[in-house]
Amino acid sequence: MAYSDTRRRMFAESIDAIKEKGLYKEKRFIWSPQDAEIEVEYPEGASHEKVLNFCANNYLGLSSHPEVIKAAHDGLEERGYGMSSVRFICGTQDIHRDLQDKVSAFLGMEDTLLFPSCMDANAGVFEAILEAEDVIIADRLIHASLVDGIRLCSAEYDTFKHMDMKHLRKKLELHQDKRHRLIVTDGVFSMDGDLCPLDEMCDLAEEYDAMILVDDSHASGFIGKTGRGVHEHFGIMDKVDLITTTFGKALGGASGGCVSGRKELVELCRQKARPYLFSNSLSPVIVAATIRVIDILSKTTERRDKLEENTKRFRKGITEAGLNVREGVTPIVPVMLYNAKLANDMSRDMYAEGIYVIGFFFPVVPAGAARIRVQLSAAHENEHIDKCVAAFKKVGEKYGILGLDKKGIVEKYGM
Ligand SMILES: *Cc1c(COP(=O)(O)O)cnc(C)c1O
């Protein structure tokens, strides 16, 4: 047998090495629809617990919204379950075109191309538009899927220090001899909840004749006055050349993504992007439901407004409770703990208090920057938020970290 015992042992040792480093990801099972309250089996085999969910990307509470479910049912009835084809052979229905047009209008872009996921959009976009005489200049903390996409492209790859505009300027100067310069950033960085300084980046792009691509996966639907994204937040909707984003977070939470932007760039993706050409078309079920999501968000800002209120309530409560949070305006609120074990232990105690949150540590965040990342949702009610704050206060007290700053926590627990 080719899959010999020796070979089996070698792979098992690789898994053990992950465990020894404390990086093993345990299985967790959700027995309910995704919502503010979920039923969780954790660890595997344990009895189910009803807990409040503060770690989903369900920012607008649309993942199980009745109207979205209804639209998915209608899509299923009217256009079937699957396409059994890639887009350009026989996988494009009228509703795929409708969704593209609606996304373009919502994001204020010229054209849009759907992908099976935003990971796929990022995997395809760079190779489709850039070549060896071009350069990509990216923030050092961009999402892993952007890094992978950039690796698949022959353009030179350079980086600038996280959100450091002086450094970006230097890199733009350095690459003035290239044919095209493309600046790449996340709109909202998912681990810290920072908004990128897109206004300054667009000024630099103009000054140094560069294009800009923003991955707005953690912004589309709720950042900006009407939820269009980071470009709306800064009032520069016409200055961004390309947006990639996901339908798997605020916009219904199922799956799918897109490249949206200047029409020639989107057309090049349609001609050349490999995940578009070689991976199956989005299911009509998801397309129909996402159309409904965009319709809802185009009509009312009720949900993003509620999310904003929830974010303010939580940020105020958690700060007053004496926990050390990174300041910001987004619904991603990192409770900083610095020490990986502390983050892990506290998240387990939070679970016992009925609050589902996850500790993040190296390599997901830099070593010595462990945290519990809290994510707010429009599905949360005031009493959910207050319960989460109270649990943090109780657990924080147990570990003696209330009122401590970074120095205090590190002195007590180490990095
Ligand atoms: C989640 C995320 C993705 C991946 O989105 P999928 O549609 O799930 O593949 C890409 N980029 C960023 C910044 C993300 O946060």
PDBQT file of the ligand as one rigid body, heavy atoms in Angstrom, charges set to zero:
ROOT
HETATM    1  C1  LIG A 501     -13.118  36.960   4.635  1.00  0.00    +0.000 C 
HETATM    2  C2  LIG A 501     -12.208  37.678   3.719  1.00  0.00    +0.000 A 
HETATM    3  C3  LIG A 501     -11.928  37.197   2.434  1.00  0.00    +0.000 A 
HETATM    4  C4  LIG A 501     -12.462  35.872   1.945  1.00  0.00    +0.000 C 
HETATM    5  O1  LIG A 501     -13.792  35.946   1.628  1.00  0.00    +0.000 OA
HETATM    6  P1  LIG A 501     -14.545  34.628   1.113  1.00  0.00    +0.000 P 
HETATM    7  O2  LIG A 501     -15.633  35.148   0.267  1.00  0.00    +0.000 OA
HETATM    8  O3  LIG A 501     -14.993  33.913   2.326  1.00  0.00    +0.000 OA
HETATM    9  O4  LIG A 501     -13.534  33.844   0.332  1.00  0.00    +0.000 OA
HETATM   10  C5  LIG A 501     -11.127  37.948   1.605  1.00  0.00    +0.000 A 
HETATM   11  N1  LIG A 501     -10.584  39.115   2.033  1.00  0.00    +0.000 NA
HETATM   12  C6  LIG A 501     -10.812  39.598   3.256  1.00  0.00    +0.000 A 
HETATM   13  C7  LIG A 501     -10.204  40.895   3.678  1.00  0.00    +0.000 C 
HETATM   14  C8  LIG A 501     -11.623  38.888   4.147  1.00  0.00    +0.000 A 
HETATM   15  O5  LIG A 501     -11.819  39.351   5.384  1.00  0.00    +0.000 OA
ENDROOT
TORSDOF 0
